[in-house]
Amino acid sequence: MPQFTYSAIGYTTTVGTTFTPIVATTYIEQTGNAQRSFVSTSPVDFAGGTGARTVRLTYFDQTMTGPFTEDIVLSGLTPVDTTNANICFIESLIVLTVGAQLGNVGTIGLKAAAAGAGATIGSIAPGDNRTQWAHHYVGQARVAYITDLHGTIKGIASGELHVRTSTPTIANTPEQTIAPVITLPPGTPEQILFPSTIVVFGPQRIILYAKSAIGVNQDWQAAFGYTES
């Protein structure tokens, strides 16, 4: 099976010294398949609007089979249902086409159920044009090879970058750290190349966590590179 090179990019703000996933918007992982729906907080995010017009959802089903994709034509403040009903684990949401404002004007939310019902389980922040989540799902019978880490902190203190995995198809599975903890200095971008790739066998979820050294707010940007076969 051929290998492809990717990167998972995210940002977040840590508060205090707790572990914080590096995701720009809240992601609520689901445990079962369902039909979902999309809705924006702006009326101009629609098929003929000046904001986002269409969005691509990339996902896995509850057995971690996939990835699958579905493209959605937005309708502003009116929820639009997905066609597929096997949507469980969300890899990403990406704006595909836009109007004159070149991006999503509102927050584009993925709802847990059809017709805009249920909680918002994932979203694209205004202007981001994609979910900024430093995570990746490794599907059934797939293997990912983590090659590098990138990170920077805006603040007055250093912090730690953690690479963790868990098995989302098994309930109550703890997350495990699978790479050496990286300490980042404030204000200086860091790139770490692993001398040997870190191998992750699916089904697994890989995610980056940030942890500040002191109890102050810190802004983080981080990513990991990987190939997959």
C-alpha positions in Angstrom: 0.0 0.0 0.0 1.5 3.4 -0.9 2.4 6.0 1.7 1.2 9.6 1.8 2.6 12.5 3.7 0.3 14.6 5.9 0.3 17.0 8.8 -2.1 17.6 11.7 -2.2 21.3 12.7 -3.9 22.9 15.7 -3.9 25.8 18.1 -5.2 26.4 21.6 -4.9 28.5 24.8 -3.9 26.8 28.0 -5.2 28.0 31.3 -3.1 27.0 34.3 -1.0 23.9 34.2 -3.6 21.3 33.1 -3.2 19.1 30.0 -5.1 20.8 27.1 -5.7 19.2 23.7 -4.3 21.3 20.9 -7.6 21.9 19.1 -8.9 25.3 18.1 -12.5 24.4 18.7 -14.2 21.8 21.0 -14.4 18.3 19.6 -16.8 15.9 21.3 -16.0 12.4 20.2 -19.0 10.2 19.5 -19.3 6.5 20.1 -21.9 5.5 17.5 -23.0 6.1 13.9 -25.6 8.7 13.1 -26.8 11.1 10.5 -25.5 14.6 11.4 -26.2 18.1 10.2 -24.3 21.4 9.5 -25.3 24.9 10.4 -23.5 28.3 10.4 -23.9 31.3 12.8 -23.8 33.6 9.8 -26.5 34.0 7.1 -23.8 34.6 4.4 -22.4 31.1 4.7 -24.6 29.6 2.0 -24.5 28.3 -1.6 -24.6 31.8 -3.2 -23.2 33.8 -0.2 -20.1 35.8 0.3 -18.8 33.5 3.0 -18.3 29.7 3.0 -20.4 27.8 0.5 -19.5 24.2 0.7 -17.8 22.1 3.4 -16.1 18.6 3.2 -16.5 16.3 6.1 -13.9 13.5 6.5 -14.8 10.8 9.0 -14.7 7.2 10.1 -17.6 5.0 11.2 -18.0 3.5 14.6 -15.7 0.5 13.7 -13.0 2.9 12.5 -13.6 1.9 8.9 -12.8 4.7 6.5 -11.9 7.4 6.0 -15.1 8.5 4.1 -15.9 12.0 2.8 -19.1 13.9 2.2 -19.5 17.4 0.7 -22.2 19.6 2.1 -23.8 22.7 0.5 -24.4 25.1 3.4 -27.6 27.0 3.9 -26.6 29.8 6.4 -28.6 29.7 9.6 -30.7 26.8 8.3 -29.4 23.3 9.2 -28.4 21.0 6.3 -28.5 17.2 7.0 -25.8 14.9 5.9 -26.7 12.2 3.4 -24.7 9.5 5.2 -25.8 8.0 8.5 -22.6 6.1 9.4 -20.7 9.2 10.7 -18.9 8.7 14.0 -15.3 9.8 14.4 -14.5 13.2 12.8 -11.1 13.6 11.2 -11.7 17.1 9.8 -14.1 19.7 8.4 -12.7 21.8 5.5 -14.3 24.7 3.6 -14.1 23.8 -0.1 -15.7 26.9 -1.8 -16.2 30.5 -0.8 -17.6 33.8 -1.9 -16.1 37.3 -1.9 -15.0 37.1 1.8 -12.8 34.1 1.0 -13.8 32.2 4.1 -16.4 31.2 6.6 -17.9 34.3 8.2 -19.7 32.5 11.0 -18.8 29.4 13.1 -19.7 26.4 11.0 -21.0 23.7 13.4 -21.4 20.0 13.0 -24.4 18.9 15.0 -24.8 15.5 16.7 -28.1 14.8 14.9 -30.1 15.7 11.8 -32.1 19.0 11.5 -29.7 20.9 13.7 -30.5 18.8 16.8 -28.1 17.8 19.6 -24.8 19.2 20.7 -22.2 20.8 18.4 -19.7 18.0 18.2 -17.1 19.9 16.1 -16.8 23.3 14.3 -14.7 25.6 12.2 -13.9 28.9 13.8 -14.7 32.1 11.8 -12.1 32.6 9.1 -10.2 29.4 9.7 -11.7 27.5 6.7 -10.9 24.2 8.4 -10.8 22.5 11.8 -7.5 23.3 13.4 -7.2 20.1 15.3 -3.8 18.5 16.0 -5.3 15.0 15.9 -5.5 12.1 13.5 -7.5 8.8 13.4 -5.6 5.8 12.1 -8.2 3.5 10.7 -8.6 -0.3 10.7 -5.7 -2.1 9.0 -3.8 1.2 8.6 -0.4 2.2 10.0 0.8 5.7 10.7 4.4 6.8 11.1 4.9 10.0 13.0 8.0 11.8 11.6 8.2 15.2 13.3 6.7 17.8 15.7 6.4 21.5 15.4 5.4 23.9 18.1 5.5 27.4 19.5 4.2 29.2 22.6 3.2 32.8 22.9 3.7 33.7 26.6 6.2 34.1 29.3 6.9 30.5 30.2 8.0 27.3 28.7 5.7 24.3 28.2 5.5 20.7 27.4 4.2 19.1 24.2 2.8 15.5 24.6 1.9 13.0 21.8 -0.7 10.6 23.0 -2.8 7.8 21.5 -5.9 5.9 22.5 -8.2 3.3 21.0 -11.6 5.0 20.4 -13.4 1.7 19.5 -12.9 0.4 23.0 -14.7 2.2 25.8 -12.8 3.6 28.7 -9.4 3.2 27.0 -6.8 5.6 28.6 -4.6 7.8 26.5 -0.9 6.8 26.5 2.1 9.0 25.8 4.0 7.5 22.9 6.9 9.9 22.3 9.4 11.7 24.5 7.9 14.8 26.1 9.2 17.9 24.3 9.8 21.2 26.3 9.2 24.3 24.2 10.7 27.7 25.1 8.4 30.8 24.9 8.4 32.7 21.7 10.8 30.4 19.8 9.4 28.0 17.2 10.8 24.5 17.6 11.0 21.6 15.1 11.7 18.1 16.3 12.6 15.4 13.8 12.4 11.9 15.1 15.5 9.8 14.2 13.2 6.8 13.9 9.5 7.2 13.0 7.0 6.5 15.8 4.7 3.7 14.5 1.0 3.7 15.3 -1.2 0.7 14.3 -4.9 1.4 13.8 -7.5 1.7 15.1 -6.0 4.5 17.1 -6.4 8.3 17.7 -3.3 10.4 17.8 -3.6 13.8 19.5 -1.2 16.5 20.8 -1.5 18.0 24.2 -0.1 21.2 25.7 0.9 21.7 29.3 2.2 25.1 30.6 5.0 25.2 33.1 3.3 27.8 35.3 -0.3 28.9 36.0 -0.7 31.6 33.3 -2.5 31.6 30.0 -0.4 30.5 27.1 -1.2 30.5 23.3 0.0 27.5 21.5 0.4 26.4 17.9 1.6 22.9 17.1 1.6 20.2 14.5 2.8 16.7 13.8 3.8 15.2 10.5 3.1 11.7 9.5 3.0 9.2 6.7 0.4 6.5 6.4 0.0 3.2 4.6 
